[in-house]
Amino acid sequence: MELDRIRKVAVLGGGVMGHGIAQVAAFSGFSTVIRDISREILEKAMQNLERNLNRMVERNRITAEMAKETLNRISTSVDLAEAVRDADLIIEAIPEDLGIKKRVWSEVSSIAGSDVICVTNTSSISITAISEAIANPQRFAGMHFFNPPAVMRLVEIIPGRETSFDTIKTVEDLARKMGKTPVIVKKDSPGFIVNRILITYINEAAKLLEEGLWSKEQIDASIQYKAKMPMGPFTLSDLIGLDIIHSILKVFEEGFGPYYKPAPLIERLVAEGKLGRKTGEGFYTYKETPTVSEAASEGFDTNLLLRIFREEAEKLVAEEVADQASIDTAMKLGANLPYGPFEL
Ligand SMILES: NC(=O)c1ccc[n+]([C@@H]2O[C@H](COP(=O)([O-])OP(=O)(O)OC[C@H]3O[C@@H](n4cnc5c(N)ncnc54)[C@H](O)[C@@H]3O)[C@@H](O)[C@H]2O)c1
């Protein structure tokens, strides 16, 4: 089995996702190197990683010995060649920009061995488009972790046009070895499963808010208390970041048409630099933590929003991107929904 051959993992990018993915890989027993562009970023990545592991020890999720062993399996490098030269698996988690990704993958292709498995953690860029920069696109796929990678169980696995069946099988086995639940996305389609449904739902929520008939607290409270989701769409948007939501919607608009155009309210907030929690203001201001109470949930019909889950899920099936069971699993594990769109 090809999985047994994989011993060394190189993670490109030590940011929000990269350091978490490295933690997962090292915890699963792989010798792991993180590559980023500066020593300072790598130091911060290691500090974050150590903090995550210590917290897991404090909560009795893992032993101190396991945390130490995990850390011992991780090294860092600013030198791309050094990081990927003898890697068996390369996981890329660098900025969401096709030009940057193609540049790095093309460089990687000229250094790494020809039988290395290569995956990208992109959220919205076409796997096939990135694979054009790669010498061996049969061995390249999307492996989409969710934030935070150590906690979220879902991994979406996406083939590009040239990806071989064996590569998908190996990446699926890898995800399982990392303790994740893999969901195979049948087609390289913008947003794959979870983001396609979730980001479209957020856009619809912004459009409804603009109608002026309901307040953001009322919509958030209805979704949280009546539809039993972990949080409402505006709290969620501020957490994800409105810039990220905006850029994903632009990809959808280009790929699927004007229905997915970012709502004017999202456009406005992004133009004003109100990107959510990270800038201190988005739909809410974060001078103090916003409270969404059950009492506020009166008067909004949650079906106005929940229908988007069903509609987008049905489109994904019709477009042959995924089957019903995969979509339900992906939405429960990737978006923390208490039920999948088809179960709903
Ligand atoms: N943040 C999320 O919630 C999330 C979730 C799933 C997927 N993703 C995807 O993961 C990828 C990374 O996102 P992120 O949020 O971790 O971004 P980030 O900005 O936190 O981290 C990106 C890191 O890549 C580094 N980098 C830039 N050029 C590099 C290069 N040539 N080689 C190595 N490192 C380089 C940057 O210095 C930075 O540390 C993106 O494709 C994003 O779409 C993000």
The ligand as an ORCA input file, in Angstrom:
! r2SCAN-3c Opt
* xyz 0 1
  N      -7.890     30.170      7.140
  C      -8.821     29.268      6.916
  O      -9.825     29.181      7.635
  C      -8.656     28.277      5.799
  C      -9.417     27.099      5.818
  C      -9.218     26.142      4.810
  C      -8.310     26.396      3.790
  N      -7.596     27.571      3.775
  C      -6.610     27.755      2.691
  O      -5.318     27.450      3.195
  C      -4.335     28.249      2.524
  C      -3.544     29.023      3.558
  O      -4.428     29.850      4.289
  P      -4.054     30.455      5.711
  O      -5.317     30.975      6.280
  O      -3.236     29.485      6.471
  O      -3.134     31.684      5.252
  P      -2.045     32.480      6.124
  O      -1.881     33.787      5.442
  O      -2.342     32.409      7.558
  O      -0.709     31.610      5.880
  C      -0.039     31.538      4.655
  C       1.441     31.388      4.955
  O       2.135     31.116      3.746
  C       3.367     31.783      3.809
  N       3.927     31.869      2.484
  C       3.780     32.806      1.538
  N       4.498     32.483      0.444
  C       5.094     31.297      0.726
  C       5.966     30.463      0.016
  N       6.377     30.788     -1.207
  N       6.401     29.309      0.618
  C       5.991     28.995      1.858
  N       5.180     29.778      2.592
  C       4.734     30.916      2.021
  C       3.055     33.098      4.459
  O       4.239     33.705      4.988
  C       2.080     32.661      5.538
  O       2.747     32.338      6.755
  C      -5.096     29.105      1.528
  O      -5.096     28.476      0.281
  C      -6.512     29.145      2.116
  O      -7.496     29.355      1.151
  C      -7.732     28.500      4.763
*
